[in-house]
Amino acid sequence: MRGVALAERMDPYRQPTGRPRVAAILSVVESCRRLAIPVRKYLNEILPGLADRSIQLVADLTPTAWAARQNPAKL
């Protein structure tokens, strides 16, 4: 949770509209860390095709689902 404190300190304007976005990004990053997923590798594979996905397929893009596809025997 150290990242949350750092993100709040680095926000010079303290805009309330940005906090949900920061929380969502930090949630994904922390999930990757808990699952021992390289964050950059995950984001590099997920983000480019995100705009073309339908909302019904977003569950396939979670860190847990991504890790299961990368190494099915591990999870």
Phi and psi restraints in degrees (range 20) as a CNS / XPLOR table:
assign (resid 1 and name C) (resid 2 and name N)
       (resid 2 and name CA) (resid 2 and name C) 1.0 -60.5 20.0 2
assign (resid 2 and name N) (resid 2 and name CA)
       (resid 2 and name C) (resid 3 and name N) 1.0 -34.1 20.0 2
assign (resid 2 and name C) (resid 3 and name N)
       (resid 3 and name CA) (resid 3 and name C) 1.0 -61.4 20.0 2
assign (resid 3 and name N) (resid 3 and name CA)
       (resid 3 and name C) (resid 4 and name N) 1.0 -34.1 20.0 2
assign (resid 3 and name C) (resid 4 and name N)
       (resid 4 and name CA) (resid 4 and name C) 1.0 -65.6 20.0 2
assign (resid 4 and name N) (resid 4 and name CA)
       (resid 4 and name C) (resid 5 and name N) 1.0 -45.0 20.0 2
assign (resid 4 and name C) (resid 5 and name N)
       (resid 5 and name CA) (resid 5 and name C) 1.0 -64.1 20.0 2
assign (resid 5 and name N) (resid 5 and name CA)
       (resid 5 and name C) (resid 6 and name N) 1.0 -40.7 20.0 2
assign (resid 5 and name C) (resid 6 and name N)
       (resid 6 and name CA) (resid 6 and name C) 1.0 -65.7 20.0 2
assign (resid 6 and name N) (resid 6 and name CA)
       (resid 6 and name C) (resid 7 and name N) 1.0 -40.2 20.0 2
assign (resid 6 and name C) (resid 7 and name N)
       (resid 7 and name CA) (resid 7 and name C) 1.0 -64.5 20.0 2
assign (resid 7 and name N) (resid 7 and name CA)
       (resid 7 and name C) (resid 8 and name N) 1.0 -39.0 20.0 2
assign (resid 7 and name C) (resid 8 and name N)
       (resid 8 and name CA) (resid 8 and name C) 1.0 -66.9 20.0 2
assign (resid 8 and name N) (resid 8 and name CA)
       (resid 8 and name C) (resid 9 and name N) 1.0 -39.8 20.0 2
assign (resid 8 and name C) (resid 9 and name N)
       (resid 9 and name CA) (resid 9 and name C) 1.0 -68.1 20.0 2
assign (resid 9 and name N) (resid 9 and name CA)
       (resid 9 and name C) (resid 10 and name N) 1.0 -33.0 20.0 2
assign (resid 9 and name C) (resid 10 and name N)
       (resid 10 and name CA) (resid 10 and name C) 1.0 -80.3 20.0 2
assign (resid 10 and name N) (resid 10 and name CA)
       (resid 10 and name C) (resid 11 and name N) 1.0 -11.5 20.0 2
assign (resid 10 and name C) (resid 11 and name N)
       (resid 11 and name CA) (resid 11 and name C) 1.0 -84.3 20.0 2
assign (resid 11 and name N) (resid 11 and name CA)
       (resid 11 and name C) (resid 12 and name N) 1.0 98.0 20.0 2
assign (resid 11 and name C) (resid 12 and name N)
       (resid 12 and name CA) (resid 12 and name C) 1.0 -69.9 20.0 2
assign (resid 12 and name N) (resid 12 and name CA)
       (resid 12 and name C) (resid 13 and name N) 1.0 -23.9 20.0 2
assign (resid 12 and name C) (resid 13 and name N)
       (resid 13 and name CA) (resid 13 and name C) 1.0 -98.6 20.0 2
assign (resid 13 and name N) (resid 13 and name CA)
       (resid 13 and name C) (resid 14 and name N) 1.0 -14.8 20.0 2
assign (resid 13 and name C) (resid 14 and name N)
       (resid 14 and name CA) (resid 14 and name C) 1.0 50.6 20.0 2
assign (resid 14 and name N) (resid 14 and name CA)
       (resid 14 and name C) (resid 15 and name N) 1.0 49.1 20.0 2
assign (resid 14 and name C) (resid 15 and name N)
       (resid 15 and name CA) (resid 15 and name C) 1.0 -78.0 20.0 2
assign (resid 15 and name N) (resid 15 and name CA)
       (resid 15 and name C) (resid 16 and name N) 1.0 125.4 20.0 2
assign (resid 15 and name C) (resid 16 and name N)
       (resid 16 and name CA) (resid 16 and name C) 1.0 -66.7 20.0 2
assign (resid 16 and name N) (resid 16 and name CA)
       (resid 16 and name C) (resid 17 and name N) 1.0 -22.3 20.0 2
assign (resid 16 and name C) (resid 17 and name N)
       (resid 17 and name CA) (resid 17 and name C) 1.0 -72.7 20.0 2
assign (resid 17 and name N) (resid 17 and name CA)
       (resid 17 and name C) (resid 18 and name N) 1.0 -22.7 20.0 2
assign (resid 17 and name C) (resid 18 and name N)
       (resid 18 and name CA) (resid 18 and name C) 1.0 -85.2 20.0 2
assign (resid 18 and name N) (resid 18 and name CA)
       (resid 18 and name C) (resid 19 and name N) 1.0 -19.2 20.0 2
assign (resid 18 and name C) (resid 19 and name N)
       (resid 19 and name CA) (resid 19 and name C) 1.0 -62.8 20.0 2
assign (resid 19 and name N) (resid 19 and name CA)
       (resid 19 and name C) (resid 20 and name N) 1.0 -42.1 20.0 2
assign (resid 19 and name C) (resid 20 and name N)
       (resid 20 and name CA) (resid 20 and name C) 1.0 -62.0 20.0 2
assign (resid 20 and name N) (resid 20 and name CA)
       (resid 20 and name C) (resid 21 and name N) 1.0 -34.6 20.0 2
assign (resid 20 and name C) (resid 21 and name N)
       (resid 21 and name CA) (resid 21 and name C) 1.0 -67.6 20.0 2
assign (resid 21 and name N) (resid 21 and name CA)
       (resid 21 and name C) (resid 22 and name N) 1.0 -44.3 20.0 2
assign (resid 21 and name C) (resid 22 and name N)
       (resid 22 and name CA) (resid 22 and name C) 1.0 -62.9 20.0 2
assign (resid 22 and name N) (resid 22 and name CA)
       (resid 22 and name C) (resid 23 and name N) 1.0 -41.8 20.0 2
assign (resid 22 and name C) (resid 23 and name N)
       (resid 23 and name CA) (resid 23 and name C) 1.0 -61.8 20.0 2
assign (resid 23 and name N) (resid 23 and name CA)
       (resid 23 and name C) (resid 24 and name N) 1.0 -40.9 20.0 2
assign (resid 23 and name C) (resid 24 and name N)
       (resid 24 and name CA) (resid 24 and name C) 1.0 -65.5 20.0 2
assign (resid 24 and name N) (resid 24 and name CA)
       (resid 24 and name C) (resid 25 and name N) 1.0 -43.8 20.0 2
assign (resid 24 and name C) (resid 25 and name N)
       (resid 25 and name CA) (resid 25 and name C) 1.0 -64.2 20.0 2
assign (resid 25 and name N) (resid 25 and name CA)
       (resid 25 and name C) (resid 26 and name N) 1.0 -45.1 20.0 2
assign (resid 25 and name C) (resid 26 and name N)
       (resid 26 and name CA) (resid 26 and name C) 1.0 -65.3 20.0 2
assign (resid 26 and name N) (resid 26 and name CA)
       (resid 26 and name C) (resid 27 and name N) 1.0 -32.7 20.0 2
assign (resid 26 and name C) (resid 27 and name N)
       (resid 27 and name CA) (resid 27 and name C) 1.0 -63.2 20.0 2
assign (resid 27 and name N) (resid 27 and name CA)
       (resid 27 and name C) (resid 28 and name N) 1.0 -44.1 20.0 2
assign (resid 27 and name C) (resid 28 and name N)
       (resid 28 and name CA) (resid 28 and name C) 1.0 -64.8 20.0 2
assign (resid 28 and name N) (resid 28 and name CA)
       (resid 28 and name C) (resid 29 and name N) 1.0 -44.4 20.0 2
assign (resid 28 and name C) (resid 29 and name N)
       (resid 29 and name CA) (resid 29 and name C) 1.0 -62.9 20.0 2
assign (resid 29 and name N) (resid 29 and name CA)
       (resid 29 and name C) (resid 30 and name N) 1.0 -43.9 20.0 2
assign (resid 29 and name C) (resid 30 and name N)
       (resid 30 and name CA) (resid 30 and name C) 1.0 -66.9 20.0 2
assign (resid 30 and name N) (resid 30 and name CA)
       (resid 30 and name C) (resid 31 and name N) 1.0 -36.2 20.0 2
assign (resid 30 and name C) (resid 31 and name N)
       (resid 31 and name CA) (resid 31 and name C) 1.0 -62.7 20.0 2
assign (resid 31 and name N) (resid 31 and name CA)
       (resid 31 and name C) (resid 32 and name N) 1.0 -41.8 20.0 2
assign (resid 31 and name C) (resid 32 and name N)
       (resid 32 and name CA) (resid 32 and name C) 1.0 -61.8 20.0 2
assign (resid 32 and name N) (resid 32 and name CA)
       (resid 32 and name C) (resid 33 and name N) 1.0 -44.5 20.0 2
assign (resid 32 and name C) (resid 33 and name N)
       (resid 33 and name CA) (resid 33 and name C) 1.0 -62.3 20.0 2
assign (resid 33 and name N) (resid 33 and name CA)
       (resid 33 and name C) (resid 34 and name N) 1.0 -42.6 20.0 2
assign (resid 33 and name C) (resid 34 and name N)
       (resid 34 and name CA) (resid 34 and name C) 1.0 -63.3 20.0 2
assign (resid 34 and name N) (resid 34 and name CA)
       (resid 34 and name C) (resid 35 and name N) 1.0 -33.7 20.0 2
assign (resid 34 and name C) (resid 35 and name N)
       (resid 35 and name CA) (resid 35 and name C) 1.0 -90.6 20.0 2
assign (resid 35 and name N) (resid 35 and name CA)
       (resid 35 and name C) (resid 36 and name N) 1.0 4.2 20.0 2
assign (resid 35 and name C) (resid 36 and name N)
       (resid 36 and name CA) (resid 36 and name C) 1.0 58.7 20.0 2
assign (resid 36 and name N) (resid 36 and name CA)
       (resid 36 and name C) (resid 37 and name N) 1.0 40.8 20.0 2
assign (resid 36 and name C) (resid 37 and name N)
       (resid 37 and name CA) (resid 37 and name C) 1.0 -98.8 20.0 2
assign (resid 37 and name N) (resid 37 and name CA)
       (resid 37 and name C) (resid 38 and name N) 1.0 132.8 20.0 2
assign (resid 37 and name C) (resid 38 and name N)
       (resid 38 and name CA) (resid 38 and name C) 1.0 -64.0 20.0 2
assign (resid 38 and name N) (resid 38 and name CA)
       (resid 38 and name C) (resid 39 and name N) 1.0 116.5 20.0 2
assign (resid 38 and name C) (resid 39 and name N)
       (resid 39 and name CA) (resid 39 and name C) 1.0 -59.9 20.0 2
assign (resid 39 and name N) (resid 39 and name CA)
       (resid 39 and name C) (resid 40 and name N) 1.0 -45.9 20.0 2
assign (resid 39 and name C) (resid 40 and name N)
       (resid 40 and name CA) (resid 40 and name C) 1.0 -63.1 20.0 2
assign (resid 40 and name N) (resid 40 and name CA)
       (resid 40 and name C) (resid 41 and name N) 1.0 -41.1 20.0 2
assign (resid 40 and name C) (resid 41 and name N)
       (resid 41 and name CA) (resid 41 and name C) 1.0 -62.9 20.0 2
assign (resid 41 and name N) (resid 41 and name CA)
       (resid 41 and name C) (resid 42 and name N) 1.0 -44.3 20.0 2
assign (resid 41 and name C) (resid 42 and name N)
       (resid 42 and name CA) (resid 42 and name C) 1.0 -60.3 20.0 2
assign (resid 42 and name N) (resid 42 and name CA)
       (resid 42 and name C) (resid 43 and name N) 1.0 -51.0 20.0 2
assign (resid 42 and name C) (resid 43 and name N)
       (resid 43 and name CA) (resid 43 and name C) 1.0 -65.8 20.0 2
assign (resid 43 and name N) (resid 43 and name CA)
       (resid 43 and name C) (resid 44 and name N) 1.0 -36.5 20.0 2
assign (resid 43 and name C) (resid 44 and name N)
       (resid 44 and name CA) (resid 44 and name C) 1.0 -64.5 20.0 2
assign (resid 44 and name N) (resid 44 and name CA)
       (resid 44 and name C) (resid 45 and name N) 1.0 -29.9 20.0 2
assign (resid 44 and name C) (resid 45 and name N)
       (resid 45 and name CA) (resid 45 and name C) 1.0 -87.3 20.0 2
assign (resid 45 and name N) (resid 45 and name CA)
       (resid 45 and name C) (resid 46 and name N) 1.0 -31.4 20.0 2
assign (resid 45 and name C) (resid 46 and name N)
       (resid 46 and name CA) (resid 46 and name C) 1.0 -87.3 20.0 2
assign (resid 46 and name N) (resid 46 and name CA)
       (resid 46 and name C) (resid 47 and name N) 1.0 -46.3 20.0 2
assign (resid 46 and name C) (resid 47 and name N)
       (resid 47 and name CA) (resid 47 and name C) 1.0 -63.0 20.0 2
assign (resid 47 and name N) (resid 47 and name CA)
       (resid 47 and name C) (resid 48 and name N) 1.0 -40.9 20.0 2
assign (resid 47 and name C) (resid 48 and name N)
       (resid 48 and name CA) (resid 48 and name C) 1.0 -59.2 20.0 2
assign (resid 48 and name N) (resid 48 and name CA)
       (resid 48 and name C) (resid 49 and name N) 1.0 -35.1 20.0 2
assign (resid 48 and name C) (resid 49 and name N)
       (resid 49 and name CA) (resid 49 and name C) 1.0 -97.5 20.0 2
assign (resid 49 and name N) (resid 49 and name CA)
       (resid 49 and name C) (resid 50 and name N) 1.0 3.8 20.0 2
assign (resid 49 and name C) (resid 50 and name N)
       (resid 50 and name CA) (resid 50 and name C) 1.0 -62.9 20.0 2
assign (resid 50 and name N) (resid 50 and name CA)
       (resid 50 and name C) (resid 51 and name N) 1.0 -41.2 20.0 2
assign (resid 50 and name C) (resid 51 and name N)
       (resid 51 and name CA) (resid 51 and name C) 1.0 -66.5 20.0 2
assign (resid 51 and name N) (resid 51 and name CA)
       (resid 51 and name C) (resid 52 and name N) 1.0 -25.1 20.0 2
assign (resid 51 and name C) (resid 52 and name N)
       (resid 52 and name CA) (resid 52 and name C) 1.0 -89.8 20.0 2
assign (resid 52 and name N) (resid 52 and name CA)
       (resid 52 and name C) (resid 53 and name N) 1.0 -4.2 20.0 2
assign (resid 52 and name C) (resid 53 and name N)
       (resid 53 and name CA) (resid 53 and name C) 1.0 -86.1 20.0 2
assign (resid 53 and name N) (resid 53 and name CA)
       (resid 53 and name C) (resid 54 and name N) 1.0 146.9 20.0 2
assign (resid 53 and name C) (resid 54 and name N)
       (resid 54 and name CA) (resid 54 and name C) 1.0 -82.6 20.0 2
assign (resid 54 and name N) (resid 54 and name CA)
       (resid 54 and name C) (resid 55 and name N) 1.0 159.2 20.0 2
assign (resid 54 and name C) (resid 55 and name N)
       (resid 55 and name CA) (resid 55 and name C) 1.0 -63.5 20.0 2
assign (resid 55 and name N) (resid 55 and name CA)
       (resid 55 and name C) (resid 56 and name N) 1.0 -26.8 20.0 2
assign (resid 55 and name C) (resid 56 and name N)
       (resid 56 and name CA) (resid 56 and name C) 1.0 -69.3 20.0 2
assign (resid 56 and name N) (resid 56 and name CA)
       (resid 56 and name C) (resid 57 and name N) 1.0 -21.6 20.0 2
assign (resid 56 and name C) (resid 57 and name N)
       (resid 57 and name CA) (resid 57 and name C) 1.0 -100.0 20.0 2
assign (resid 57 and name N) (resid 57 and name CA)
       (resid 57 and name C) (resid 58 and name N) 1.0 5.0 20.0 2
assign (resid 57 and name C) (resid 58 and name N)
       (resid 58 and name CA) (resid 58 and name C) 1.0 -65.0 20.0 2
assign (resid 58 and name N) (resid 58 and name CA)
       (resid 58 and name C) (resid 59 and name N) 1.0 -31.0 20.0 2
assign (resid 58 and name C) (resid 59 and name N)
       (resid 59 and name CA) (resid 59 and name C) 1.0 -60.0 20.0 2
assign (resid 59 and name N) (resid 59 and name CA)
       (resid 59 and name C) (resid 60 and name N) 1.0 -26.6 20.0 2
assign (resid 59 and name C) (resid 60 and name N)
       (resid 60 and name CA) (resid 60 and name C) 1.0 -72.7 20.0 2
assign (resid 60 and name N) (resid 60 and name CA)
       (resid 60 and name C) (resid 61 and name N) 1.0 -11.3 20.0 2
assign (resid 60 and name C) (resid 61 and name N)
       (resid 61 and name CA) (resid 61 and name C) 1.0 -99.9 20.0 2
assign (resid 61 and name N) (resid 61 and name CA)
       (resid 61 and name C) (resid 62 and name N) 1.0 0.1 20.0 2
assign (resid 61 and name C) (resid 62 and name N)
       (resid 62 and name CA) (resid 62 and name C) 1.0 -66.2 20.0 2
assign (resid 62 and name N) (resid 62 and name CA)
       (resid 62 and name C) (resid 63 and name N) 1.0 155.8 20.0 2
assign (resid 62 and name C) (resid 63 and name N)
       (resid 63 and name CA) (resid 63 and name C) 1.0 -56.7 20.0 2
assign (resid 63 and name N) (resid 63 and name CA)
       (resid 63 and name C) (resid 64 and name N) 1.0 -37.1 20.0 2
assign (resid 63 and name C) (resid 64 and name N)
       (resid 64 and name CA) (resid 64 and name C) 1.0 -65.2 20.0 2
assign (resid 64 and name N) (resid 64 and name CA)
       (resid 64 and name C) (resid 65 and name N) 1.0 -46.3 20.0 2
assign (resid 64 and name C) (resid 65 and name N)
       (resid 65 and name CA) (resid 65 and name C) 1.0 -65.6 20.0 2
assign (resid 65 and name N) (resid 65 and name CA)
       (resid 65 and name C) (resid 66 and name N) 1.0 -39.4 20.0 2
assign (resid 65 and name C) (resid 66 and name N)
       (resid 66 and name CA) (resid 66 and name C) 1.0 -63.3 20.0 2
assign (resid 66 and name N) (resid 66 and name CA)
       (resid 66 and name C) (resid 67 and name N) 1.0 -44.1 20.0 2
assign (resid 66 and name C) (resid 67 and name N)
       (resid 67 and name CA) (resid 67 and name C) 1.0 -63.8 20.0 2
assign (resid 67 and name N) (resid 67 and name CA)
       (resid 67 and name C) (resid 68 and name N) 1.0 -38.4 20.0 2
assign (resid 67 and name C) (resid 68 and name N)
       (resid 68 and name CA) (resid 68 and name C) 1.0 -64.1 20.0 2
assign (resid 68 and name N) (resid 68 and name CA)
       (resid 68 and name C) (resid 69 and name N) 1.0 -36.5 20.0 2
assign (resid 68 and name C) (resid 69 and name N)
       (resid 69 and name CA) (resid 69 and name C) 1.0 -71.6 20.0 2
assign (resid 69 and name N) (resid 69 and name CA)
       (resid 69 and name C) (resid 70 and name N) 1.0 -33.2 20.0 2
assign (resid 69 and name C) (resid 70 and name N)
       (resid 70 and name CA) (resid 70 and name C) 1.0 -72.4 20.0 2
assign (resid 70 and name N) (resid 70 and name CA)
       (resid 70 and name C) (resid 71 and name N) 1.0 -39.9 20.0 2
assign (resid 70 and name C) (resid 71 and name N)
       (resid 71 and name CA) (resid 71 and name C) 1.0 -145.2 20.0 2
assign (resid 71 and name N) (resid 71 and name CA)
       (resid 71 and name C) (resid 72 and name N) 1.0 83.6 20.0 2
assign (resid 71 and name C) (resid 72 and name N)
       (resid 72 and name CA) (resid 72 and name C) 1.0 -61.6 20.0 2
assign (resid 72 and name N) (resid 72 and name CA)
       (resid 72 and name C) (resid 73 and name N) 1.0 -29.8 20.0 2
assign (resid 72 and name C) (resid 73 and name N)
       (resid 73 and name CA) (resid 73 and name C) 1.0 -74.8 20.0 2
assign (resid 73 and name N) (resid 73 and name CA)
       (resid 73 and name C) (resid 74 and name N) 1.0 -25.5 20.0 2
assign (resid 73 and name C) (resid 74 and name N)
       (resid 74 and name CA) (resid 74 and name C) 1.0 -73.6 20.0 2
assign (resid 74 and name N) (resid 74 and name CA)
       (resid 74 and name C) (resid 75 and name N) 1.0 -40.1 20.0 2
